[in-house]
Amino acid sequence: MAAVKKLYRSTKNRMLGGVCGGIAEYFGCDPTLIRLIYVALSLFTVAFPGIILYIICLLIIPNDPGYTDIV
C-alpha cells in the first residue's frame, strides 16, 4: 500500500507563510522556482488573483505537524 502524501505549509522553506515552500516540498522541487512561478502568474495575468489565493491557501493548508512553535 502506497503512503499518502499530504500538503503542509513548510517550516524549513518559509518566507511569509510557508505556502510556496510547502508546495515545493510536496512536488519535490526548488521553492525558489515555485515562488518565481507564483509571482509571474500574479503579475502577468489579470485572471490570477495572487494575493487572495495566497491568503486562502495560508488559511486552508495546515502547518507541518512536526513543527513546534516553542521559542
N, C-alpha and C positions, 0 to 999 in steps of 0.2 A: 504494500500500500504506500503510495507516494505521500510525502509530507506536504501539507497545505502551506503555501507562502502567504503571509499576511503583510499588509501595508501599514507601516507605522511612521510617525514623524521621527526623523533622525535626531539623535542626541550627540553624535560624533561630528556630523557634517551639517551643523546648524549655522545659518547666517541670521535669519529672522526667527521663523517658527519651526524650521526643520522640514517643511513640506517638500521642497525640491530635493533636499538631501535624502529624505525617506523614499521618494520616488526613484532616485538614483540607486539606492541600496536594493530596492525591490527588483529593479531591472538589471542590476549588476553592472552599472556604467558609472562614469565620472560625474559627480554632482555639478561640476562647472558646466559641463555640456547641457545638462538639464536646465540649469539657470539661464544659459545663453538662449536656448530654445524658447524658454518661457518669456524672457524679455523681448526677444524678436517677435513672438506671436502677440505679445501685449502692445508693442509699439507700432507694428506694421499692419495690423488688421483691425478694422473697426468692429468686427463681429465678435472679437475675443475680449470680453471684459476681465482683464487680468487681475486687477486688484480685488474685485468682488469674488472671483473664482478662488484666489489665494486665501481670502478670509473664510470662505465657505469650507475649503479644504482644511484650514487651520482648526476650524471648529469640529469637523467631522472625523478627520483622521486622528486616531488615538496616539498618545505618546508611546515611545518604546517601553515595553513592560519591564525591562531590566534597568530603567532609568530611576535613580533616586534623586530627589530634589533637596537633599540634605547638604548644607554648605559647611 
